[in-house]
Amino acid sequence: MSYAIIGFGSIGRALAKAFARKGIKVSVATTRDPESFAADAAAIGPTILPKTLADALEADIIFLAVRFESHPDVAKALPSWQGKTIVDVTNAYGVSLEGMGGQPSARFVAQAFTGAKLVKGFNHLVAAVLDQDPAVHGGRRVVFLASDDDGATDEIGALAENLGFAPIKLGGLSEGGLLVQARGKNWGHLIFKDLIKFD
């Protein structure tokens, strides 16, 4: 299984650190030349691999960590997303509901990535919290996952466990997705809640 993070801002770098902590290889890409952020990637760890967007999108599982408005540009980079799993880490705060046809933001994003399985996840934590080690006082930091594809939820749940998080499944995009989205001027009930699970 191969992994990529598209977007290397504060959220993208926080996700990269999660992979680096566990020594898991992950490609990172932006629309810029990889040389422009190679030093930042190297500072995080040797398993963080700066790539061109085209090369990074060859991964099986792709974390979408760009600004919400930029997701259509990423979607256009591949003619088909068949066989890919997208983890939607975006938040549509300030984007008009009319602009999304009144849909949950994750469902709107899913429409751009035709053929992919989409999981909403990791977006409810602010970058400064996501950046921290998920092992806290003997517990694990919770990440919420929502998807209309149970297999994709299981797949990303297993990855979250490998990264040291405690995944909690919320159901489909129209139910669970609403709990963890920042859409328009509304916050979902679980957005930015930093919770720790003790086994």
Buried (B, 14 or more C-beta within 10 A) or exposed (E): EEBBBBBBEBBBBBBBBBBBBEEBBBBBBBEEEBEEBBEBBEEBBEBBBBBBBEBBBEBEBBBBBBEBEBBEBBBEBBEEBEEBBBBBBBBBBEBEBEEBEEBBBBBBBBEBBEEBBBBBBBBBBBBEBBBBEBEBEEBBBBBBBBBBBEEBBBBBBEBBEEBBBBBBBBBBBEEBBBBBBBBBEEBBEBBBBBBBBEE
